[in-house]
Amino acid sequence: MHKPLSPTTIHPPFSAYSNGVEIPAGQKLVFCSGQLGITAAGAIPPTAEAQADLCFDNVAAILAESGLGLEHVVRINAYVTGREHLRPYMEARNRRFSAPLPASTLMVVAGFARPEFFVEVEVVAAGPASEV
């Protein structure tokens, strides 16, 4: 399990995340490309929160391929296309993660390749290395 790093000499996190994360020696790392809120069949929900839920579902499926889960996420980079999408994204994220919380960055961007997307999420996960 990763160790959250939040020194008292800096401002505390604004939401449910850690300022930094330490990964124990011997852990495997999985890097997930940015995931959009789209189903395998190509359906795109009309709200940022529903898209964020799908982003995290997609991330969970990728991590499962490596034997990991969302509890192994140590870093989240998330992007939304407007300030109105910040709270819905954070609500979706906060339902999925508990202590120790991952490090996280949330940015407002001009847009994605298709205008119907409001949220994109990429993660780094660390977990037990598989036995060979």
C-alpha positions as CSV (number, residue, x, y, z in Angstrom):
1,M,0.0,0.0,0.0
2,H,1.3,3.5,-0.8
3,K,2.1,6.1,1.9
4,P,0.4,9.5,1.6
5,L,2.7,12.5,2.0
6,S,1.2,15.7,3.3
7,P,3.7,17.8,5.2
8,T,2.3,20.3,7.7
9,T,4.6,22.9,6.3
10,I,2.6,23.3,3.1
11,H,-1.1,24.0,2.4
12,P,-3.3,20.9,2.9
13,P,-5.2,19.4,-0.1
14,F,-8.3,21.2,-1.2
15,S,-10.3,18.0,-1.6
16,A,-9.9,14.2,-1.1
17,Y,-6.4,13.6,-2.3
18,S,-2.8,13.5,-1.0
19,N,-0.2,16.1,-1.8
20,G,2.3,13.3,-2.6
21,V,2.5,9.5,-2.5
22,E,5.4,7.2,-1.7
23,I,5.5,3.8,-3.4
24,P,7.1,0.9,-1.5
25,A,10.1,-0.9,-3.1
26,G,9.2,-3.9,-5.2
27,Q,5.8,-2.6,-6.4
28,K,4.8,-2.9,-10.1
29,L,3.6,0.2,-11.8
30,V,0.7,0.5,-14.3
31,F,0.2,3.6,-16.3
32,C,-3.2,4.1,-17.8
33,S,-3.8,6.4,-20.8
34,G,-6.4,9.0,-20.5
35,Q,-9.9,7.4,-20.4
36,L,-13.0,9.1,-21.7
37,G,-16.6,8.6,-20.5
38,I,-17.6,6.2,-23.3
39,T,-18.9,2.6,-23.1
40,A,-17.6,-0.3,-25.0
41,A,-20.6,0.1,-27.4
42,G,-19.7,3.8,-27.9
43,A,-22.4,5.4,-25.8
44,I,-21.5,8.7,-24.2
45,P,-23.5,9.9,-21.2
46,P,-24.8,13.5,-21.3
47,T,-23.4,14.6,-17.9
48,A,-19.9,15.1,-16.5
49,E,-20.5,13.0,-13.5
50,A,-21.8,10.0,-15.5
51,Q,-18.8,10.4,-17.8
52,A,-16.4,10.5,-14.8
53,D,-18.0,7.3,-13.5
54,L,-17.3,5.7,-16.8
55,C,-13.8,7.0,-16.9
56,F,-13.1,5.3,-13.6
57,D,-14.9,2.1,-14.7
58,N,-12.6,2.0,-17.7
59,V,-9.6,2.6,-15.6
60,A,-10.7,-0.2,-13.2
61,A,-11.0,-2.6,-16.2
62,I,-7.5,-1.7,-17.4
63,L,-6.0,-2.2,-13.9
64,A,-7.9,-5.5,-13.5
65,E,-5.9,-6.8,-16.6
66,S,-2.8,-6.4,-14.4
67,G,-4.3,-7.8,-11.3
68,L,-4.8,-4.4,-9.6
69,G,-7.8,-2.3,-8.6
70,L,-8.7,1.3,-7.9
71,E,-7.3,0.9,-4.4
72,H,-3.8,0.7,-6.0
73,V,-4.1,4.1,-7.8
74,V,-1.3,6.4,-6.6
75,R,-1.7,9.3,-9.0
76,I,-4.7,10.8,-10.9
77,N,-4.6,13.4,-13.6
78,A,-8.0,14.6,-14.6
79,Y,-9.2,17.1,-17.1
80,V,-12.6,18.8,-17.5
81,T,-13.9,21.1,-20.2
82,G,-15.4,23.7,-17.8
83,R,-15.5,24.8,-14.2
84,E,-19.1,23.6,-14.0
85,H,-17.8,20.1,-14.4
86,L,-15.3,20.3,-11.4
87,R,-17.8,19.4,-8.7
88,P,-19.5,16.5,-10.6
89,Y,-16.1,15.0,-11.4
90,M,-14.9,15.3,-7.8
91,E,-18.1,13.7,-6.5
92,A,-17.5,10.7,-8.9
93,R,-13.8,10.5,-7.8
94,N,-14.5,10.8,-4.1
95,R,-17.0,7.9,-4.2
96,R,-14.2,5.6,-5.5
97,F,-11.3,6.4,-3.3
98,S,-10.6,6.2,0.5
99,A,-7.5,6.5,2.6
100,P,-4.7,6.3,1.7
101,L,-5.7,8.8,-1.0
102,P,-3.9,9.1,-4.3
103,A,-2.1,12.2,-5.4
104,S,-4.3,14.1,-7.8
105,T,-4.4,17.0,-10.2
106,L,-7.5,18.4,-11.8
107,M,-7.3,20.8,-14.8
108,V,-9.8,22.8,-16.8
109,V,-9.0,22.5,-20.5
110,A,-10.4,24.0,-23.7
111,G,-11.8,20.7,-25.0
112,F,-11.1,17.2,-26.3
113,A,-11.1,15.7,-29.8
114,R,-15.0,15.4,-29.7
115,P,-17.1,18.1,-28.1
116,E,-19.5,15.7,-26.3
117,F,-16.7,14.7,-23.9
118,F,-16.5,16.7,-20.7
119,V,-14.0,14.6,-18.6
120,E,-10.8,12.6,-19.2
121,V,-8.9,10.7,-16.5
122,E,-5.5,9.1,-16.5
123,V,-3.9,7.3,-13.6
124,V,-0.8,5.6,-12.3
125,A,-1.2,2.6,-10.0
126,A,1.2,0.6,-7.9
127,G,0.7,-2.8,-6.4
128,P,2.2,-6.1,-5.6
129,A,4.5,-7.5,-8.3
130,S,3.2,-10.8,-9.7
131,E,5.0,-14.0,-9.0
132,V,6.8,-15.3,-12.0
